[in-house]
Amino acid sequence: MNRHLRRVCLTAGLLLLLVAVGTALPEGGSRAVAELRAAPKATTSAELPRITSVSVSLSRREVRPGGRSRLLIEVRNDGEAPVSNIEVRLKSSNPRVDLNVSSWRLDRLEPGSTASRSVAVLLDRRAGGRAWLTAAASGRSDSVPLTVIDLGPCRNPLIAEKLLCPDFKVAEPSEMYADYRTRPGRVLLRSTNDIQSRGSGPMELRGRRDRPRTMAVIQAIARRGGGYALYPVQARLGFHNVGEEYGGSYWKVRSPLRFELWSLDSRGEPARRVRVGPKQFYCFRDLVRTDPGPRSPSPVVYPACNQNPSQREVTLGTSVGWSDIYPSTYDEQWIDVTGLKGCFVYLLRVDPLELLYESREGNNVSQRKVKLPFSNRGVRGC
């Protein structure tokens, strides 16, 4: 007889013996055996009532390096018994994204109740990528991702220290006047704009034809050790016609500057944007050397924009210390202010869509108060 058959026979014999014993025992003995069979197993520490769930959420899921968010943790007990001495462990998968506490202890959580806590999330200035933030307790856990906003090469300290990053500024609106002739029946408030290159290196854009009249753009940023680092950007070049009066068509950058008119609040500060100028295309070039210095080349590096409609590749740029200036008399250098009266702010905003990499973004706006109807006599009462 093989081993398996012997095991089956032995098991059957034991069952028959138990039945016989149960039949032969007196009534009390049978009840004792029944109670023994029905008795629950001893409860082990691993089977003690547990919390039902752990959940986490963030006040801000996208944060800049050096910024902060808050992690909200909720622990719930949907069981029928209280749970005591709960340790909630917290963890970040990114060493540069720090939770200011590593654990949180609950003395007691009653049935049907929830305990919550908010914990600060601190990002190092050199943080990057993504962090998974996790809370775990009593075999339950939950995680939430935090994304570190990509500031680009010029505002990431690890990368920027190896580059000569550009920085654009824009001078205050100037040479302003009201134009009643360009569009009969309309009042156009004109201004000169001066886009100034003031960084450690030039602003250089390299365009390559990808559509009939437009080009994709790569921004070339000078390296401290020589050469250039190349970064694709969302800016576009277009072959734009400014009219025969101003020279015809040129390869120009789209949307590097915007003319805006803002109403004022009770404190005289910009409150609401009410008008925007029509101009969208600008040619980056070395036109006037407005801030000579050791990093500013004396000869022109970036000449006037290319006018060849068949050109496959072009390079536009403005060297350190140089400006690309458009006079107020030039094409579309205006905001339509027809019908407006009172005090406003005439504002120029460089790189309004933040398509270009710069070392600073906080110096991209200049402004001037104006009183409409416009007069060169000043802004009394504003």
C-alpha positions in Angstrom: 0.0 0.0 0.0 1.5 3.3 -1.0 2.1 6.2 1.4 -0.8 8.3 0.2 -3.3 5.5 0.6 -2.1 4.8 4.1 -2.6 8.5 5.1 -6.2 8.5 3.8 -7.0 5.3 5.7 -5.5 6.7 8.9 -7.5 9.9 8.7 -10.8 8.0 8.1 -10.1 5.7 11.1 -9.5 8.7 13.4 -12.8 10.3 12.3 -14.7 7.1 13.0 -13.1 6.9 16.4 -14.2 10.4 17.3 -17.7 9.7 16.2 -17.8 6.6 18.3 -16.4 8.4 21.4 -18.9 11.2 21.0 -21.8 8.6 20.9 -20.5 6.7 23.9 -20.0 9.7 26.1 -22.8 10.8 28.5 -24.8 14.0 27.6 -22.5 16.3 29.5 -19.4 14.8 27.9 -21.0 15.3 24.4 -21.7 18.9 25.2 -18.1 19.4 26.4 -16.8 18.0 23.1 -19.1 20.2 21.1 -18.0 23.3 23.0 -14.4 22.3 22.5 -15.0 22.0 18.8 -16.8 25.4 18.6 -14.3 27.3 20.8 -12.7 30.2 18.9 -9.0 30.3 18.4 -6.9 32.4 20.7 -6.5 36.0 19.4 -2.9 36.7 18.5 -1.3 40.2 18.5 -1.2 40.1 14.7 -5.0 39.8 14.7 -5.8 42.7 17.0 -8.2 45.2 15.5 -6.4 47.5 13.0 -7.1 50.9 11.5 -9.2 50.8 8.3 -7.4 53.3 6.1 -4.6 55.8 5.7 -4.9 58.6 3.2 -2.7 61.5 2.2 -3.1 64.7 0.1 -1.1 67.8 -0.7 -2.0 71.5 -0.5 0.2 72.1 -3.6 1.3 69.2 -5.8 3.6 71.4 -8.0 6.2 73.4 -6.1 9.3 75.4 -7.1 12.7 74.5 -5.6 13.1 76.2 -2.2 9.3 76.3 -1.8 7.0 74.4 0.5 3.7 72.6 0.6 1.7 70.8 3.3 0.9 67.1 3.5 -2.5 66.2 5.1 -2.7 62.7 6.6 -5.9 61.1 7.7 -6.2 57.8 9.7 -9.6 56.2 10.0 -10.9 53.4 12.1 -14.1 51.8 10.7 -13.8 48.7 13.0 -15.9 47.8 16.0 -13.2 48.2 18.6 -10.9 51.1 19.5 -7.3 51.0 18.4 -4.5 52.1 20.6 -0.9 53.1 20.3 -0.8 53.8 16.5 2.4 54.9 14.9 2.1 56.7 11.5 5.4 56.6 9.7 6.1 59.3 7.1 8.6 59.0 4.2 9.8 61.0 1.2 11.4 59.2 -1.8 13.4 62.4 -2.7 16.2 63.4 -0.3 15.8 67.1 -1.3 12.1 67.1 -0.5 11.9 66.9 3.3 9.0 66.1 5.7 9.7 68.0 8.9 8.6 65.0 11.0 9.3 61.3 10.4 6.5 59.8 12.4 3.3 60.6 14.3 1.8 58.7 17.2 -1.9 58.3 18.1 -2.7 57.1 21.6 -6.2 55.9 20.8 -8.6 55.9 17.9 -12.3 55.1 18.6 -14.5 53.1 16.2 -15.9 55.2 13.4 -13.6 58.1 14.0 -10.8 59.8 12.0 -7.6 61.5 13.1 -5.8 64.0 10.9 -2.6 66.0 10.9 -1.0 68.5 8.6 2.8 68.3 8.1 5.1 70.8 6.4 6.9 69.7 3.2 10.1 71.7 2.6 12.0 71.7 -0.7 15.7 72.3 -1.0 16.8 75.0 -3.4 18.4 72.3 -5.5 15.4 70.0 -5.5 14.3 68.5 -8.8 12.2 65.8 -10.3 9.4 64.2 -8.3 8.9 63.0 -4.7 6.5 60.3 -3.5 5.3 61.1 0.0 4.0 58.1 1.9 2.2 57.6 5.2 1.9 54.1 6.7 0.4 52.6 9.8 -0.8 49.2 11.0 -0.3 47.6 7.6 -2.1 50.4 5.7 -0.5 53.1 3.6 -1.1 55.7 1.0 1.2 57.8 -1.2 0.9 61.1 -3.2 3.4 62.5 -5.8 4.8 66.0 -5.5 6.4 67.5 -8.7 9.2 69.9 -8.4 8.6 72.6 -11.0 11.4 72.7 -13.7 12.8 76.3 -13.5 15.0 75.7 -16.5 18.8 75.7 -16.7 19.3 79.3 -15.7 17.4 79.1 -12.4 18.6 75.6 -11.4 21.7 76.2 -9.2 23.3 73.0 -10.3 23.2 73.9 -13.9 23.3 77.7 -13.8 26.7 77.8 -12.2 28.2 76.3 -15.4 26.4 78.8 -17.7 26.6 82.4 -18.7 22.8 83.0 -18.6 21.1 85.9 -20.4 18.8 88.3 -18.6 16.3 90.6 -20.4 15.0 93.9 -19.0 12.8 96.5 -20.6 13.2 100.2 -20.2 10.3 102.4 -19.1 7.9 103.5 -21.8 9.1 106.7 -23.5 8.6 109.1 -26.4 4.9 108.7 -26.0 2.2 110.4 -28.0 -1.4 110.1 -29.1 -1.7 109.0 -32.8 -5.0 110.0 -34.5 -3.9 109.3 -38.1 -3.0 105.6 -38.4 -6.5 104.4 -37.7 -9.0 107.2 -38.4 -11.6 107.5 -35.6 -9.3 105.7 -33.2 -6.8 107.0 -30.6 -3.6 105.0 -30.4 -1.2 105.7 -27.6 2.3 105.1 -28.9 5.6 104.3 -27.0 9.2 103.4 -27.7 10.4 100.1 -26.3 14.0 99.2 -25.3 14.7 95.5 -24.7 18.0 95.4 -22.8 20.3 92.4 -22.5 21.9 92.6 -19.0 22.8 89.0 -18.1 26.1 87.2 -17.9 25.8 86.0 -21.5 23.9 86.9 -24.7 20.3 86.0 -25.5 20.8 83.8 -28.6 18.0 82.0 -30.5 18.6 79.6 -33.4 15.7 79.0 -35.7 15.2 76.0 -38.0 12.5 75.9 -40.6 9.7 73.4 -39.8 6.7 75.0 -41.5 6.3 77.2 -44.6 6.7 80.6 -42.8 7.8 79.7 -39.3 10.7 78.1 -37.5 11.2 76.0 -34.4 13.7 77.6 -31.9 16.7 76.3 -29.9 18.1 78.7 -27.2 21.9 78.7 -27.2 23.3 79.6 -23.7 27.0 80.2 -23.4 29.0 77.9 -21.2 31.5 79.4 -18.7 34.2 77.0 -20.1 33.4 77.9 -23.7 30.9 76.7 -26.3 27.1 76.6 -26.0 24.5 74.5 -24.3 21.5 74.1 -26.5 17.9 74.0 -25.2 14.7 73.6 -27.3 12.2 76.2 -26.2 8.5 76.9 -27.1 9.3 80.3 -28.8 8.7 80.5 -32.5 10.2 82.6 -35.4 8.0 83.9 -38.1 8.5 85.6 -41.4 6.6 88.8 -40.6 5.7 91.7 -42.9 5.9 95.1 -41.2 5.1 97.0 -44.4 7.3 98.6 -47.1 7.7 101.8 -45.0 9.7 99.8 -42.5 11.6 97.5 -44.8 9.2 94.7 -45.7 9.4 91.2 -44.2 11.9 89.8 -41.7 12.5 86.6 -39.7 11.4 87.7 -36.2 10.7 86.3 -32.7 7.0 85.9 -31.8 5.7 87.3 -28.5 8.9 88.5 -26.7 7.2 91.7 -25.5 3.7 92.8 -24.8 2.2 96.3 -24.5 -0.5 96.4 -21.7 -2.8 99.1 -20.2 -4.0 98.6 -16.6 -6.5 100.4 -14.5 -5.5 101.6 -11.0 -6.8 100.7 -7.6 -7.4 103.2 -4.7 -3.7 103.0 -3.8 -2.6 103.9 -7.4 -1.4 100.3 -8.1 -2.2 98.3 -11.2 -5.6 96.5 -10.6 -6.9 95.1 -13.9 -5.6 94.8 -17.5 -8.0 96.6 -19.8 -6.2 96.8 -23.2 -3.3 95.0 -25.0 -1.3 96.3 -27.9 -1.4 94.4 -31.3 2.4 93.9 -31.8 3.7 90.4 -31.6 6.9 90.1 -33.6 10.3 91.5 -32.7 13.8 91.2 -34.2 16.5 90.5 -31.6 19.7 92.3 -32.7 22.6 94.4 -31.4 21.2 97.9 -32.3 22.6 100.2 -29.6 25.3 99.5 -27.0 23.5 101.0 -24.0 25.5 99.6 -21.1 29.2 99.1 -22.1 31.2 96.8 -19.8 33.7 93.9 -19.6 31.2 91.4 -20.8 29.8 93.6 -23.5 31.4 93.2 -27.0 32.2 96.4 -28.8 31.6 95.2 -32.3 28.1 94.0 -33.4 27.7 90.3 -33.0 24.0 90.0 -34.0 23.1 92.1 -37.0 19.7 93.0 -38.5 17.2 90.2 -39.0 17.3 88.1 -42.1 14.9 89.0 -44.9 15.3 85.9 -47.1 12.0 84.0 -47.2 13.8 80.8 -48.4 16.2 80.7 -45.5 16.3 77.4 -43.7 18.1 78.5 -40.6 18.7 81.8 -38.9 20.3 83.1 -35.7 18.9 86.1 -33.7 20.2 87.5 -30.5 21.2 90.5 -28.4 24.7 90.7 -26.8 25.3 91.7 -23.2 25.2 95.5 -22.8 23.3 96.0 -26.0 19.6 96.9 -26.7 17.1 96.2 -29.4 15.1 99.4 -29.6 11.9 100.2 -31.5 10.9 103.8 -31.7 7.3 104.9 -31.0 6.8 105.7 -34.6 7.4 102.1 -35.7 4.8 99.6 -36.9 2.3 98.6 -34.1 4.1 100.4 -31.3 0.8 101.3 -29.6 -2.2 100.5 -27.5 -5.7 101.6 -28.7 -7.1 103.8 -25.9 -10.2 105.1 -27.7 -13.0 106.0 -25.3 -10.9 105.7 -22.1 -10.7 108.4 -19.5 -8.8 108.7 -16.2 -5.6 107.3 -14.8 -3.9 104.1 -16.0 -0.6 102.3 -16.1 1.1 101.9 -19.5 3.1 98.7 -19.0 5.7 96.8 -21.0 6.3 93.1 -20.2 9.2 91.3 -21.7 8.8 87.5 -22.3 5.2 87.6 -21.2 4.7 83.8 -21.9 7.9 82.8 -20.2 9.2 81.0 -23.3 12.9 81.9 -22.9 15.4 80.9 -20.2 16.7 83.8 -18.1 18.6 84.2 -14.9 15.9 86.4 -13.5 12.2 86.8 -14.2 11.3 89.5 -11.6 12.7 92.4 -13.7 10.7 91.8 -16.8 8.2 94.6 -16.4 8.5 98.4 -16.7 5.6 100.9 -16.4 4.5 104.5 -16.5 1.4 106.2 -15.3 -0.7 108.0 -17.9 -3.8 110.1 -17.8 -6.3 109.8 -20.6 -7.0 111.6 -22.8 -3.2 111.7 -23.1 -1.2 114.9 -22.6 2.5 115.5 -22.3 1.8 117.8 -19.4 2.0 115.0 -16.9 -0.4 113.0 -14.7 -1.8 115.4 -12.2 -4.4 113.8 -10.0 -3.3 110.2 -10.6 
